[in-house]
Amino acid sequence: MPRKIDEKKTRKALRRLERAKRAAEQAGTPDASLSEWEGEFLGSLEERLETYGSAFNDPGKGDTEEALSARQALKLREIEKKAAGKARKPMSQGKGFKRKTPAPGPRSRDIHEDFDPSPPPASRPMAGRATGPVAVPAPEDAVPAPKPAASRPGGFTPRVIEGGKTRL
């Protein structure tokens, strides 16, 4: 059972087909002339549009309100560009959605980058005191700052957390 298509859309598609054929014939250049397959394609589209009002029947291939499917409309657009003498792009060459520039780096943050192992600077002297370097003696029981452990490849250093699950 054929779908009910608006006659205006069918006539518009037929006019586009005729214009594409005429433009290809009038171009006169071998690049703009239609190949055998393209001529058969336009002829079959014209025949189906005149017979059924639509050139496709499967609703999964395009809008059921339109006279041409999405792929048919795309191919017709390519034929129109070819007839106009514009460069024709193939439908697929494996370049779709490919990022043009490389990613700037990992999208995660290393928490160890923020850690500054050096001791904090000495505090500022209070007002009214003499300015200048102040020597602060180290306490006798001070423990030297631990050296950062050798990190694994990739910058990850595991830490052991005390008080986890115990085995019984």
C-alpha positions in Angstrom: 0.0 0.0 0.0 1.6 3.3 -1.1 2.0 6.1 1.4 0.2 9.3 0.9 2.7 12.0 -0.1 2.1 15.6 -0.6 1.9 16.2 -4.4 3.9 19.4 -4.0 6.9 17.5 -2.6 6.6 14.9 -5.4 6.6 17.7 -8.1 9.5 19.4 -6.4 11.5 16.2 -6.5 10.7 15.7 -10.1 11.7 19.2 -11.0 15.1 18.7 -9.2 15.6 15.5 -11.2 14.9 17.3 -14.5 17.2 20.2 -13.6 20.0 17.8 -12.7 19.7 15.9 -16.0 19.5 19.2 -18.0 22.5 20.7 -16.2 24.6 17.5 -16.8 23.7 17.5 -20.5 24.4 21.2 -21.0 27.7 21.1 -19.1 29.5 19.4 -22.1 32.5 18.5 -20.1 33.4 14.9 -19.4 33.7 15.5 -15.7 30.1 16.8 -15.5 28.5 14.2 -17.7 26.5 11.5 -15.9 27.8 8.0 -15.6 25.7 5.1 -16.7 24.8 4.3 -13.1 23.8 7.9 -12.4 21.6 8.0 -15.5 19.8 4.8 -14.5 19.4 6.1 -10.9 17.7 9.3 -12.0 15.5 7.4 -14.5 14.4 4.9 -11.8 13.7 7.8 -9.3 11.6 9.6 -11.9 9.6 6.4 -12.7 8.9 5.7 -9.0 7.9 9.3 -8.3 5.5 9.3 -11.2 4.0 5.9 -10.3 3.9 6.0 -6.5 4.5 9.6 -5.5 7.5 8.5 -3.5 10.7 6.9 -4.5 11.1 4.7 -1.4 8.8 2.6 0.8 10.8 1.7 3.9 10.1 4.2 6.7 13.5 3.5 8.2 15.3 5.1 5.3 13.8 8.5 5.6 11.0 10.8 6.6 7.6 9.2 5.5 6.4 12.7 4.6 9.1 13.2 2.0 9.2 11.9 -1.6 12.9 10.9 -1.5 14.8 9.0 1.1 17.7 10.6 2.9 20.3 8.7 0.8 18.5 9.4 -2.5 18.4 13.1 -1.6 22.1 13.0 -0.8 23.0 11.3 -4.1 20.8 13.7 -6.0 22.7 16.6 -4.3 26.0 15.1 -5.4 24.8 14.7 -9.0 23.7 18.4 -8.9 27.1 19.5 -7.7 28.8 17.3 -10.3 26.7 18.9 -13.0 27.5 22.4 -11.7 31.2 21.6 -12.0 31.9 21.7 -8.3 34.3 19.2 -6.7 32.5 16.0 -5.6 33.2 14.5 -2.2 32.8 10.8 -1.7 30.4 9.7 0.9 32.9 8.1 3.2 36.6 7.8 3.4 36.9 6.9 7.1 37.5 10.5 8.2 34.2 11.2 9.8 34.4 12.7 13.3 38.1 12.4 13.5 39.8 14.9 15.8 42.0 17.3 13.8 44.3 18.2 16.6 45.7 15.7 19.2 44.2 15.8 22.7 46.1 18.2 25.0 46.9 15.4 27.5 45.3 13.2 30.1 41.9 14.3 31.4 42.8 13.4 34.9 44.8 15.1 37.6 47.7 13.7 39.6 47.2 14.7 43.3 50.9 14.4 43.9 51.6 17.3 41.6 50.2 19.8 44.2 52.4 18.5 47.0 55.4 20.7 47.7 58.0 18.7 49.8 60.0 21.9 50.7 59.3 23.3 54.2 57.1 26.5 54.4 59.0 29.8 54.4 59.7 31.5 57.7 56.9 33.8 58.9 57.1 37.5 58.5 58.4 39.5 61.5 56.0 41.5 63.5 55.8 45.3 63.2 58.3 47.2 65.3 61.0 44.5 65.1 64.2 44.7 63.2 63.8 43.4 59.6 66.2 41.1 58.1 66.9 37.4 58.0 65.9 35.5 61.1 67.6 32.3 62.0 65.3 29.8 63.5 67.0 26.9 65.2 65.7 23.5 64.4 64.2 21.6 67.3 66.4 18.8 68.6 63.7 16.2 68.1 62.9 17.2 64.5 62.6 14.4 62.0 64.0 15.1 58.6 61.3 15.3 55.8 60.8 12.0 54.2 62.0 11.7 50.6 59.3 10.9 48.1 59.2 7.2 47.4 60.2 6.0 44.0 57.1 6.2 41.9 55.9 3.5 39.5 55.6 4.1 35.8 52.9 6.6 35.0 53.5 8.7 38.2 51.4 6.6 40.5 52.7 5.9 44.1 50.5 3.5 46.2 49.9 4.4 49.8 49.1 1.9 52.6 46.2 2.9 54.8 46.3 1.5 58.3 43.1 0.3 60.0 41.5 -1.4 57.1 39.9 -4.8 57.1 41.6 -7.3 59.3 41.7 -11.0 58.7 40.2 -13.3 61.3 
